[in-house]
């Protein structure tokens, strides 16, 4: 009998993509946007000490139909400017992390929302067992690979520790067309500075203890390129 919490529908090439004219990280927050745009929001507060990094938190934004979540916006120093005779550091947004309490409803809702936003699975790890989708595409037909992804995702209760790497569709299509044979090869090429990797976008979905975390990032993009 199918487990009740299953709501993963892991078709690899069946998602849609929302076009964008810049590099969006999440909702209305873009890569290298000025962090002051976040700091000035009425529900924002500095939370650098809490996360041991330069960060602002947004309390109770209602995203993906979930009200009880926190959005953590991380920044990085990218340049300086001269302001009234003094040097002022300029910090821009590096990545965004969404945190929500672990519940069955939140788990299902967040995964479904990521799929609607155009993200597809590229790597799954559940309780120490893993599946590399790029590697699987080298030897398996898509239906068999979908079945294996479904089985792994549901091999343990939704509250079990897990990590899903989810690329946006454009990123996954580039990796597939370039015949990357594993997620490790994709990372290695991107980290070596391949210009075509700079707009690769990744969402890392993790379940640890009683929290769901989704990290949105452009892992190979350098702010100086903006």
VOBA-1610 file (N, C-alpha, C; in pm, whole numbers, padded with zeros to 5 digits, always signed):
BEGIN
Unk+00084-00120+00000Unk+00000+00000+00000Unk+00088+00125+00000Unk+00054+00223-00083Unk+00132+00345-00094Unk+00127+00423+00037Unk+00242+00470+00080Unk+00247+00545+00205Unk+00170+00676+00191Unk+00104+00714+00299Unk+00013+00829+00293Unk+00086+00961+00268Unk+00214+00972+00312Unk+00280+01100+00300Unk+00343+01120+00164Unk+00333+01025+00075Unk+00394+01037-00056Unk+00325+01146-00138Unk+00406+01243-00184Unk+00353+01345-00275Unk+00469+01401-00353Unk+00540+01313-00421Unk+00666+01353-00478Unk+00664+01356-00630Unk+00591+01268-00696Unk+00570+01268-00841Unk+00696+01310-00915Unk+00793+01222-00925Unk+00927+01263-00962Unk+00953+01257-01112Unk+00860+01299-01197Unk+00889+01308-01340Unk+01000+01407-01365Unk+01102+01366-01440Unk+01222+01448-01454Unk+01201+01565-01548Unk+01136+01543-01661Unk+01130+01645-01763Unk+00989+01703-01779Unk+00909+01702-01675Unk+00769+01741-01690Unk+00734+01871-01619Unk+00834+01951-01581Unk+00806+02074-01509Unk+00805+02193-01603Unk+00759+02308-01552Unk+00760+02431-01631Unk+00852+02531-01565Unk+00895+02630-01641Unk+00990+02730-01591Unk+00929+02869-01604Unk+00945+02949-01498Unk+00902+03087-01504Unk+01017+03172-01557Unk+00995+03239-01669Unk+01102+03319-01728Unk+01134+03438-01639Unk+01261+03479-01638Unk+01303+03594-01558Unk+01411+03669-01632Unk+01415+03800-01615Unk+01511+03882-01686Unk+01638+03904-01606Unk+01644+03860-01483Unk+01765+03870-01401Unk+01782+03738-01328Unk+01867+03732-01227Unk+01894+03607-01158Unk+01815+03602-01027Unk+01693+03551-01031Unk+01612+03545-00909Unk+01656+03431-00819Unk+01664+03459-00690Unk+01693+03353-00594Unk+01564+03292-00541Unk+01479+03380-00489Unk+01352+03332-00434Unk+01252+03446-00432Unk+01136+03421-00488Unk+01029+03519-00490Unk+01080+03650-00551Unk+01081+03760-00474Unk+01125+03889-00529Unk+01267+03924-00487Unk+01344+03825-00444Unk+01481+03846-00400Unk+01577+03791-00506Unk+01670+03876-00553Unk+01761+03835-00658Unk+01906+03830-00612Unk+01984+03749-00680Unk+02127+03739-00653Unk+02192+03875-00676Unk+02274+03917-00581Unk+02347+04045-00578Unk+02257+04168-00561Unk+02129+04151-00528Unk+02049+04267-00485Unk+02116+04329-00362Unk+02096+04457-00342Unk+02151+04526-00226Unk+02083+04473-00099Unk+02162+04433-00001Unk+02106+04378+00123Unk+02022+04482+00196Unk+02048+04612+00170Unk+01969+04716+00235Unk+01822+04709+00196Unk+01795+04653+00079Unk+01655+04637+00037Unk+01582+04540+00130Unk+01654+04443+00182Unk+01597+04348+00278Unk+01592+04409+00417Unk+01701+04473+00456Unk+01710+04531+00591Unk+01602+04634+00617Unk+01555+04701+00511Unk+01455+04807+00528Unk+01312+04754+00537Unk+01292+04626+00517Unk+01156+04572+00524Unk+01108+04569+00670Unk+00980+04595+00692Unk+00930+04606+00830Unk+00941+04477+00912Unk+00944+04361+00847Unk+00951+04236+00921Unk+01092+04177+00922Unk+01193+04259+00887Unk+01331+04212+00880Unk+01407+04249+01007Unk+01498+04163+01047Unk+01587+04192+01159Unk+01720+04121+01135Unk+01827+04180+01187Unk+01959+04119+01169Unk+01969+03993+01254Unk+02019+03885+01195Unk+02030+03758+01268Unk+02166+03693+01243Unk+02268+03777+01225Unk+02402+03726+01195Unk+02455+03637+01306Unk+02433+03676+01431Unk+02484+03596+01543Unk+02418+03459+01548Unk+02294+03452+01509Unk+02220+03325+01515Unk+02274+03225+01413Unk+02315+03275+01296Unk+02358+03184+01189Unk+02507+03194+01159Unk+02580+03269+01240Unk+02726+03279+01227Unk+02767+03323+01087Unk+02692+03416+01032Unk+02720+03472+00900Unk+02643+03602+00887Unk+02682+03687+00793Unk+02609+03810+00771Unk+02472+03778+00714Unk+02367+03808+00792Unk+02234+03764+00750Unk+02125+03853+00810Unk+02014+03860+00736Unk+01890+03919+00786Unk+01781+03814+00778Unk+01693+03815+00876Unk+01581+03722+00879Unk+01451+03797+00856Unk+01358+03732+00789Unk+01225+03785+00769Unk+01128+03695+00842Unk+01057+03751+00938Unk+00964+03672+01018Unk+00830+03656+00949Unk+00782+03534+00951Unk+00645+03499+00910Unk+00603+03549+00772Unk+00692+03545+00672Unk+00642+03572+00537Unk+00559+03453+00492Unk+00453+03478+00421Unk+00367+03368+00376Unk+00406+03330+00234Unk+00489+03228+00223Unk+00531+03176+00094Unk+00487+03032+00081Unk+00457+02991-00041Unk+00419+02853-00068Unk+00300+02809+00016Unk+00217+02904+00060Unk+00100+02870+00138Unk+00130+02831+00282Unk+00253+02858+00329Unk+00293+02824+00466Unk+00321+02954+00542Unk+00256+02970+00653Unk+00268+03095+00729Unk+00379+03092+00834Unk+00407+02975+00892Unk+00499+02967+01006Unk+00640+02932+00962Unk+00697+03015+00875Unk+00834+02991+00829Unk+00919+03115+00847Unk+01050+03095+00837Unk+01146+03205+00845Unk+01230+03205+00718Unk+01254+03323+00665Unk+01340+03339+00549Unk+01470+03403+00596Unk+01583+03337+00567Unk+01714+03389+00605Unk+01785+03434+00478Unk+01822+03560+00473Unk+01888+03617+00355Unk+02034+03646+00390Unk+02125+03575+00325Unk+02268+03589+00352Unk+02330+03690+00256Unk+02422+03769+00308Unk+02486+03871+00226Unk+02637+03851+00222Unk+02701+03923+00128Unk+02845+03919+00115Unk+02894+04058+00078Unk+03011+04094+00129Unk+03070+04223+00094Unk+03124+04215-00048Unk+03078+04303-00135Unk+03118+04295-00275Unk+03196+04417-00324Unk+03179+04532-00260Unk+03249+04651-00305Unk+03238+04759-00198Unk+03294+04873-00227Unk+03282+04989-00138Unk+03243+05110-00221Unk+03189+05210-00153Unk+03151+05333-00222Unk+03191+05452-00137Unk+03212+05565-00201Unk+03246+05688-00129Unk+03117+05763-00100Unk+03091+05788+00027Unk+02969+05856+00067Unk+03003+05967+00164Unk+02989+06091+00119Unk+03017+06210+00200Unk+03157+06200+00261Unk+03252+06174+00175Unk+03390+06176+00219Unk+03437+06053+00294Unk+03355+05951+00307Unk+03399+05830+00376Unk+03367+05706+00293Unk+03436+05601+00324Unk+03417+05476+00252Unk+03304+05396+00317Unk+03212+05350+00235Unk+03100+05272+00285Unk+03101+05134+00219Unk+03102+05026+00299Unk+03098+04893+00240Unk+02962+04865+00177Unk+02962+04794+00066Unk+02839+04757-00001Unk+02824+04605+00003Unk+02714+04560+00058Unk+02690+04416+00068Unk+02572+04378-00020Unk+02586+04266-00088Unk+02479+04218-00174Unk+02436+04079-00131Unk+02322+04037-00181Unk+02265+03909-00140Unk+02341+03794-00206Unk+02375+03695-00127Unk+02449+03578-00175Unk+02356+03459-00198Unk+02275+03425-00099Unk+02178+03318-00112Unk+02066+03335-00012Unk+01964+03253-00027Unk+01844+03263+00057Unk+01811+03125+00112Unk+01775+03122+00238Unk+01742+02995+00303Unk+01602+03005+00363Unk+01520+02911+00332Unk+01385+02904+00386Unk+01381+02795+00492Unk+01326+02826+00607Unk+01316+02729+00716Unk+01171+02717+00761Unk+01124+02593+00776Unk+00986+02568+00818Unk+00983+02450+00913Unk+00889+02450+01007Unk+00874+02335+01097Unk+00844+02208+01017Unk+00899+02097+01060Unk+00876+01971+00990Unk+00740+01914+01026Unk+00650+01920+00931Unk+00520+01856+00941Unk+00491+01788+00808Unk+00399+01696+00807Unk+00362+01629+00682Unk+00310+01729+00580Unk+00225+01822+00624Unk+00169+01921+00533Unk+00278+02008+00473Unk+00370+02057+00558Unk+00478+02142+00509Unk+00570+02067+00413Unk+00600+01943+00445Unk+00687+01862+00359Unk+00625+01848+00220Unk+00500+01809+00215Unk+00432+01792+00087Unk+00419+01923+00011Unk+00381+02029+00083Unk+00357+02158+00020Unk+00484+02216-00039Unk+00595+02206+00034Unk+00720+02263-00015Unk+00773+02189-00137Unk+00766+02056-00135Unk+00811+01980-00252Unk+00724+02009-00374Unk+00594+02014-00353Unk+00504+02042-00464Unk+00530+02182-00520Unk+00556+02278-00433Unk+00581+02416-00477Unk+00712+02427-00554Unk+00814+02356-00510Unk+00940+02357-00582Unk+00923+02300-00723Unk+00845+02195-00736Unk+00820+02137-00868Unk+00745+02236-00957Unk+00647+02305-00898Unk+00572+02404-00977Unk+00663+02518-01021Unk+00766+02548-00942Unk+00859+02655-00976Unk+00966+02609-01076Unk+00959+02484-01118Unk+01050+02438-01222Unk+01172+02363-01174Unk+01172+02317-01050Unk+01287+02242-00999Unk+01266+02092-01020Unk+01376+02023-01053Unk+01373+01878-01072Unk+01484+01815-00988Unk+01464+01689-00953Unk+01559+01619-00868Unk+01685+01583-00946Unk+01801+01610-00885Unk+01928+01569-00944Unk+02005+01474-00852Unk+01968+01472-00725Unk+02036+01384-00628Unk+01944+01369-00507Unk+01934+01247-00458Unk+01853+01219-00339Unk+01935+01137-00241Unk+01924+01172-00114Unk+01988+01095-00007Unk+01889+01083+00109Unk+01861+00959+00147Unk+01766+00932+00256Unk+01827+00828+00348Unk+01848+00867+00474Unk+01903+00773+00573Unk+02030+00704+00525Unk+02117+00780+00459Unk+02244+00724+00415Unk+02242+00656+00280Unk+02124+00632+00224Unk+02112+00575+00089Unk+02098+00690-00011Unk+02164+00678-00126Unk+02159+00790-00219Unk+02136+00743-00362Unk+02091+00838-00444Unk+02068+00815-00586Unk+02109+00940-00663Unk+02205+00924-00753Unk+02251+01033-00839Unk+02173+01023-00970Unk+02087+01120-00994Unk+02000+01115-01112Unk+02081+01127-01241Unk+02182+01215-01244Unk+02263+01229-01364Unk+02335+01099-01396Unk+02383+01031-01293Unk+02448+00901-01315Unk+02347+00798-01361Unk+02228+00800-01303Unk+02125+00704-01339Unk+02081+00716-01483Unk+02083+00837-01536Unk+02042+00857-01675Unk+02137+00792-01775Unk+02258+00758-01730Unk+02355+00695-01819Unk+02319+00550-01848Unk+02246+00486-01757Unk+02223+00342-01772Unk+02076+00300-01764Unk+01989+00389-01716Unk+01849+00353-01693Unk+01757+00433-01784Unk+01644+00373-01821Unk+01542+00451-01890Unk+01473+00540-01786Unk+01403+00642-01834Unk+01350+00744-01743Unk+01244+00688-01648Unk+01163+00596-01695Unk+01060+00540-01608Unk+01122+00460-01495Unk+01224+00380-01526Unk+01292+00303-01422Unk+01358+00396-01322Unk+01420+00503-01371Unk+01484+00598-01281Unk+01381+00668-01195Unk+01268+00709-01253Unk+01160+00769-01174Unk+01116+00674-01063Unk+01100+00546-01096Unk+01057+00447-00998Unk+01158+00436-00884Unk+01287+00435-00918Unk+01389+00424-00814Unk+01392+00548-00725Unk+01371+00665-00784Unk+01364+00788-00705Unk+01246+00783-00609Unk+01134+00740-00660Unk+01012+00730-00579Unk+01033+00634-00463Unk+01094+00520-00491Unk+01116+00419-00387Unk+01212+00472-00280Unk+01318+00538-00321Unk+01414+00589-00223Unk+01350+00698-00137Unk+01279+00792-00200Unk+01217+00900-00125Unk+01120+00848-00021Unk+01060+00732-00048Unk+00959+00678+00042Unk+01006+00554+00118Unk+01138+00535+00122Unk+01193+00421+00193Unk+01193+00442+00344Unk+01165+00564+00387Unk+01157+00595+00530Unk+01050+00701+00550Unk+01005+00716+00672Unk+00905+00817+00704Unk+00954+00954+00663Unk+00863+01044+00629Unk+00900+01178+00582Unk+00987+01253+00682Unk+00982+01216+00809Unk+01060+01284+00912Unk+01204+01235+00920Unk+01238+01130+00844Unk+01375+01079+00845Unk+01470+01182+00783Unk+01593+01182+00831Unk+01692+01276+00779Unk+01715+01250+00630Unk+01716+01359+00552Unk+01730+01345+00407Unk+01782+01473+00344Unk+01831+01459+00220Unk+01877+01574+00141Unk+01841+01550-00005Unk+01778+01650-00066Unk+01748+01647-00209Unk+01818+01767-00275Unk+01897+01741-00379Unk+01949+01849-00461Unk+01856+01864-00580Unk+01801+01983-00599Unk+01702+02008-00703Unk+01749+02124-00789Unk+01776+02095-00916Unk+01816+02199-01012Unk+01692+02259-01076Unk+01704+02387-01117Unk+01595+02436-01200Unk+01606+02368-01336Unk+01497+02373-01412Unk+01492+02292-01534Unk+01600+02330-01633Unk+01632+02460-01645Unk+01736+02503-01739Unk+01871+02445-01701Unk+01900+02444-01571Unk+02027+02388-01523Unk+02035+02239-01550Unk+01926+02168-01521Unk+01925+02023-01544Unk+01939+01992-01693Unk+01872+02070-01776Unk+01880+02047-01920Unk+02022+02067-01972Unk+02091+02171-01921Unk+02230+02193-01962Unk+02318+02075-01921Unk+02301+02028-01797Unk+02381+01916-01748Unk+02355+01791-01831Unk+02229+01770-01867Unk+02192+01652-01946Unk+02249+01661-02088Unk+02237+01779-02149Unk+02285+01796-02285Unk+02438+01787-02294Unk+02506+01829-02186Unk+02651+01820-02184Unk+02699+01680-02144Unk+02604+01592-02118Unk+02634+01452-02085Unk+02717+01439-01958Unk+02692+01526-01860Unk+02758+01509-01731Unk+02714+01375-01672Unk+02808+01299-01622Unk+02781+01163-01581Unk+02748+01149-01432Unk+02758+01259-01358Unk+02729+01253-01215Unk+02715+01395-01161Unk+02657+01405-01044Unk+02645+01535-00977Unk+02784+01586-00940Unk+02876+01493-00910Unk+03014+01532-00876Unk+03082+01596-00995Unk+03064+01541-01114Unk+03124+01600-01234Unk+03065+01738-01260Unk+02934+01752-01242Unk+02871+01883-01259Unk+02933+01986-01165Unk+02953+01950-01039Unk+03014+02042-00942Unk+03159+02074-00981Unk+03235+01972-01017Unk+03377+01993-01049Unk+03394+02090-01164Unk+03313+02075-01268Unk+03323+02164-01384Unk+03281+02306-01347Unk+03173+02319-01271Unk+03128+02451-01229Unk+03229+02522-01141Unk+03292+02449-01049Unk+03388+02510-00957Unk+03518+02549-01027Unk+03544+02493-01144Unk+03664+02530-01220Unk+03644+02658-01299Unk+03524+02714-01294Unk+03500+02843-01358Unk+03443+02837-01497Unk+03374+02730-01532Unk+03311+02721-01664Unk+03206+02832-01677Unk+03222+02924-01773Unk+03126+03035-01787Unk+02982+02989-01805Unk+02962+02875-01870Unk+02826+02827-01894Unk+02760+02775-01766Unk+02839+02757-01661Unk+02784+02708-01535Unk+02740+02820-01442Unk+02772+02945-01478Unk+02750+03054-01385Unk+02603+03077-01352Unk+02514+03048-01444Unk+02372+03069-01416Unk+02302+02941-01370Unk+02378+02837-01340Unk+02319+02716-01284Unk+02258+02749-01147Unk+02136+02705-01127Unk+02062+02737-01005Unk+02026+02609-00932Unk+02043+02611-00800Unk+02022+02492-00719Unk+01939+02524-00595Unk+01848+02433-00562Unk+01776+02438-00435Unk+01809+02309-00359Unk+01863+02323-00239Unk+01898+02208-00157Unk+01794+02193-00046Unk+01718+02085-00053Unk+01608+02057+00040Unk+01659+01957+00143Unk+01658+01996+00270Unk+01705+01905+00375Unk+01602+01892+00486Unk+01601+01774+00545Unk+01522+01748+00665Unk+01619+01702+00773Unk+01630+01780+00879Unk+01716+01747+00992Unk+01640+01779+01119Unk+01631+01679+01206Unk+01556+01693+01331Unk+01412+01737+01301Unk+01373+01854+01348Unk+01233+01896+01333Unk+01219+02014+01237Unk+01317+02030+01144Unk+01316+02146+01056Unk+01338+02106+00910Unk+01261+02168+00822Unk+01285+02160+00678Unk+01358+02288+00637Unk+01468+02272+00564Unk+01544+02386+00516Unk+01561+02375+00366Unk+01541+02486+00296Unk+01567+02491+00152Unk+01663+02606+00126Unk+01780+02574+00072Unk+01879+02675+00038Unk+01874+02701-00112Unk+01848+02826-00151Unk+01845+02867-00291Unk+01976+02937-00323Unk+02045+02894-00430Unk+02174+02954-00461Unk+02210+02937-00608Unk+02305+03022-00651Unk+02377+03005-00777Unk+02518+02964-00736Unk+02547+02836-00726Unk+02671+02791-00662Unk+02799+02834-00733Unk+02792+02866-00863Unk+02914+02896-00937Unk+02922+03041-00983Unk+02825+03123-00946Unk+02822+03262-00990Unk+02905+03348-00895Unk+02987+03434-00953Unk+03068+03528-00876Unk+03005+03667-00885Unk+02990+03738-00772Unk+02927+03870-00775Unk+02991+03966-00872Unk+03122+03955-00891Unk+03193+04048-00980Unk+03143+04040-01123Unk+03074+03930-01157Unk+03023+03913-01293Unk+02897+03994-01316Unk+02836+04044-01207Unk+02708+04113-01222Unk+02728+04258-01264
//
